[in-house]
Amino acid sequence: MVQRPIYLDCQATTPVDERVLTAMLPYFTEHFGNAASASHLYGWEAAAAVQQARETLAEAIGAAPEEMIFTSGATEANNLAIKGVAEANLHKGRHIVAVITEHSAVLDPCRYLQTLGFDVTILPVKPDGLLALDTLTQALRPDTLLVSVMAANNEIGVLQPLAAIGALCHERQILFHTDAAQAIGKIPLDVAAMQIDLMSLTAHKVYGPKGVGALYVRRRNPRAQLAPQLHGGGHERGLRSGTLYVPQIVGMAKAVELAIAEMPQETERLTHLRDQLWQQLSQVSDIYLNGHATQRLAGNLNISVAGINGQALLLGLQPVVAVSSGSACSSTHTAPSHVLKALGHTNELAYASIRFGLGRFNTKQEIDQVAECAIATIRSLRQVAKV
Ligand SMILES: *Cc1c(COP(=O)(O)O)cnc(C)c1O
């Protein structure tokens, strides 16, 4: 049998944890009810499971259960947050602020709003990928409706200073949205302490199923006003119509609960593995770490290698390790990653970049094997380049 490559692409997606799958299974078959069916046991069982999941997820981020709106994932949550706020607050202003390193699921809704006449400011980042607070302060205006800054970057893993950003926004009565797709279950999140008004979540980056996520919507101090983007039966307080996908919702809650319970040990384990990988790779000359060295996700290592073709490197690694170059979402494009370019890289360096996304099921033995393969591949490519 052919050995399958070692999976190191956990910022793209993760496998469903067996414990999550076990929790989900009864909700496909025995407890298959529609959570909106109020007149019989099948509906009540489904509604009770959804309520339990809502409480678990709310508790995970310091919110109230009624503040959690289930969606199909973080893309939909981001769209609902950004377009929803814009549409519901036209009387207050038309200015929206986001950051250049955001996921396309934030940048594209912003660009769409621009075509409708909204004024969008896209902020640069420092060479380490962090947003400078004075850059943000200078961009804020009396007519600013919303600031959107991601919690953890999907390419370089950089963690933005959420609490400081939240404070700046709230001093000025501006709503603060954060895309926490990569952060939930990996770093502590608290919507009260961080003064977050809207937070996008997804399950599949944290060992839950694909196709489910949630948007936290603050109900008081201040109340975040949103216009729904999907109209229909009025589910989810009218903000997101559609029959709830009960097994996925149960799975999402289980996944987040497990990740939070295991966070301290897992962060330590992954940090150690990640640092070990970097230490081994640093034997190679002209290799660079992308993004802040410590303000980053434990499982993320993003590197650029000078003097080689990035596509050739990826091809060389393919039989041994499953990784992405730049962001998974843009790896079908030939353009270099917008995130790496935002760090001030030349096109050439941005091309020759690899994102290693380590996760729950990776072992030290695998990391050693990957390091060995990467070093050998880089050396042989450089050898070829010389002749
Ligand atoms: C994966 C990801 C998304 C998209 O989430 P889906 O649930 O796949 O729609 C959005 N933002 C970030 C930062 C992500 O990593």
The ligand as an SDF file (V2000), in Angstrom:
LIG
                    3D

 15 15  0  0  0  0  0  0  0  0999 V2000
  -11.3300   28.8700    7.0970 C   0  0  0  0  0  0  0  0  0  0  0  0
  -11.5020   30.2900    7.3540 C   0  0  0  0  0  0  0  0  0  0  0  0
  -12.6610   30.9670    6.9590 C   0  0  0  0  0  0  0  0  0  0  0  0
  -13.7690   30.2870    6.2050 C   0  0  0  0  0  0  0  0  0  0  0  0
  -14.4640   29.4130    7.0440 O   0  0  0  0  0  0  0  0  0  0  0  0
  -15.5100   28.3750    6.4420 P   0  0  0  0  0  0  0  0  0  0  0  0
  -16.1740   27.8200    7.6520 O   0  0  0  0  0  0  0  0  0  0  0  0
  -14.6950   27.3670    5.7090 O   0  0  0  0  0  0  0  0  0  0  0  0
  -16.4370   29.1230    5.5800 O   0  0  0  0  0  0  0  0  0  0  0  0
  -12.7740   32.3020    7.2690 C   0  0  0  0  0  0  0  0  0  0  0  0
  -11.7990   32.9500    7.9180 N   0  0  0  0  0  0  0  0  0  0  0  0
  -10.6730   32.3460    8.3120 C   0  0  0  0  0  0  0  0  0  0  0  0
   -9.6350   33.1160    9.0530 C   0  0  0  0  0  0  0  0  0  0  0  0
  -10.4810   30.9990    8.0410 C   0  0  0  0  0  0  0  0  0  0  0  0
   -9.3580   30.4040    8.4200 O   0  0  0  0  0  0  0  0  0  0  0  0
  1  2  1  0
  2  3  1  0
  2 14  2  0
  3  4  1  0
  3 10  2  0
  4  5  1  0
  5  6  1  0
  6  7  2  0
  6  8  1  0
  6  9  1  0
 10 11  1  0
 11 12  2  0
 12 13  1  0
 12 14  1  0
 14 15  1  0
M  END
$$$$
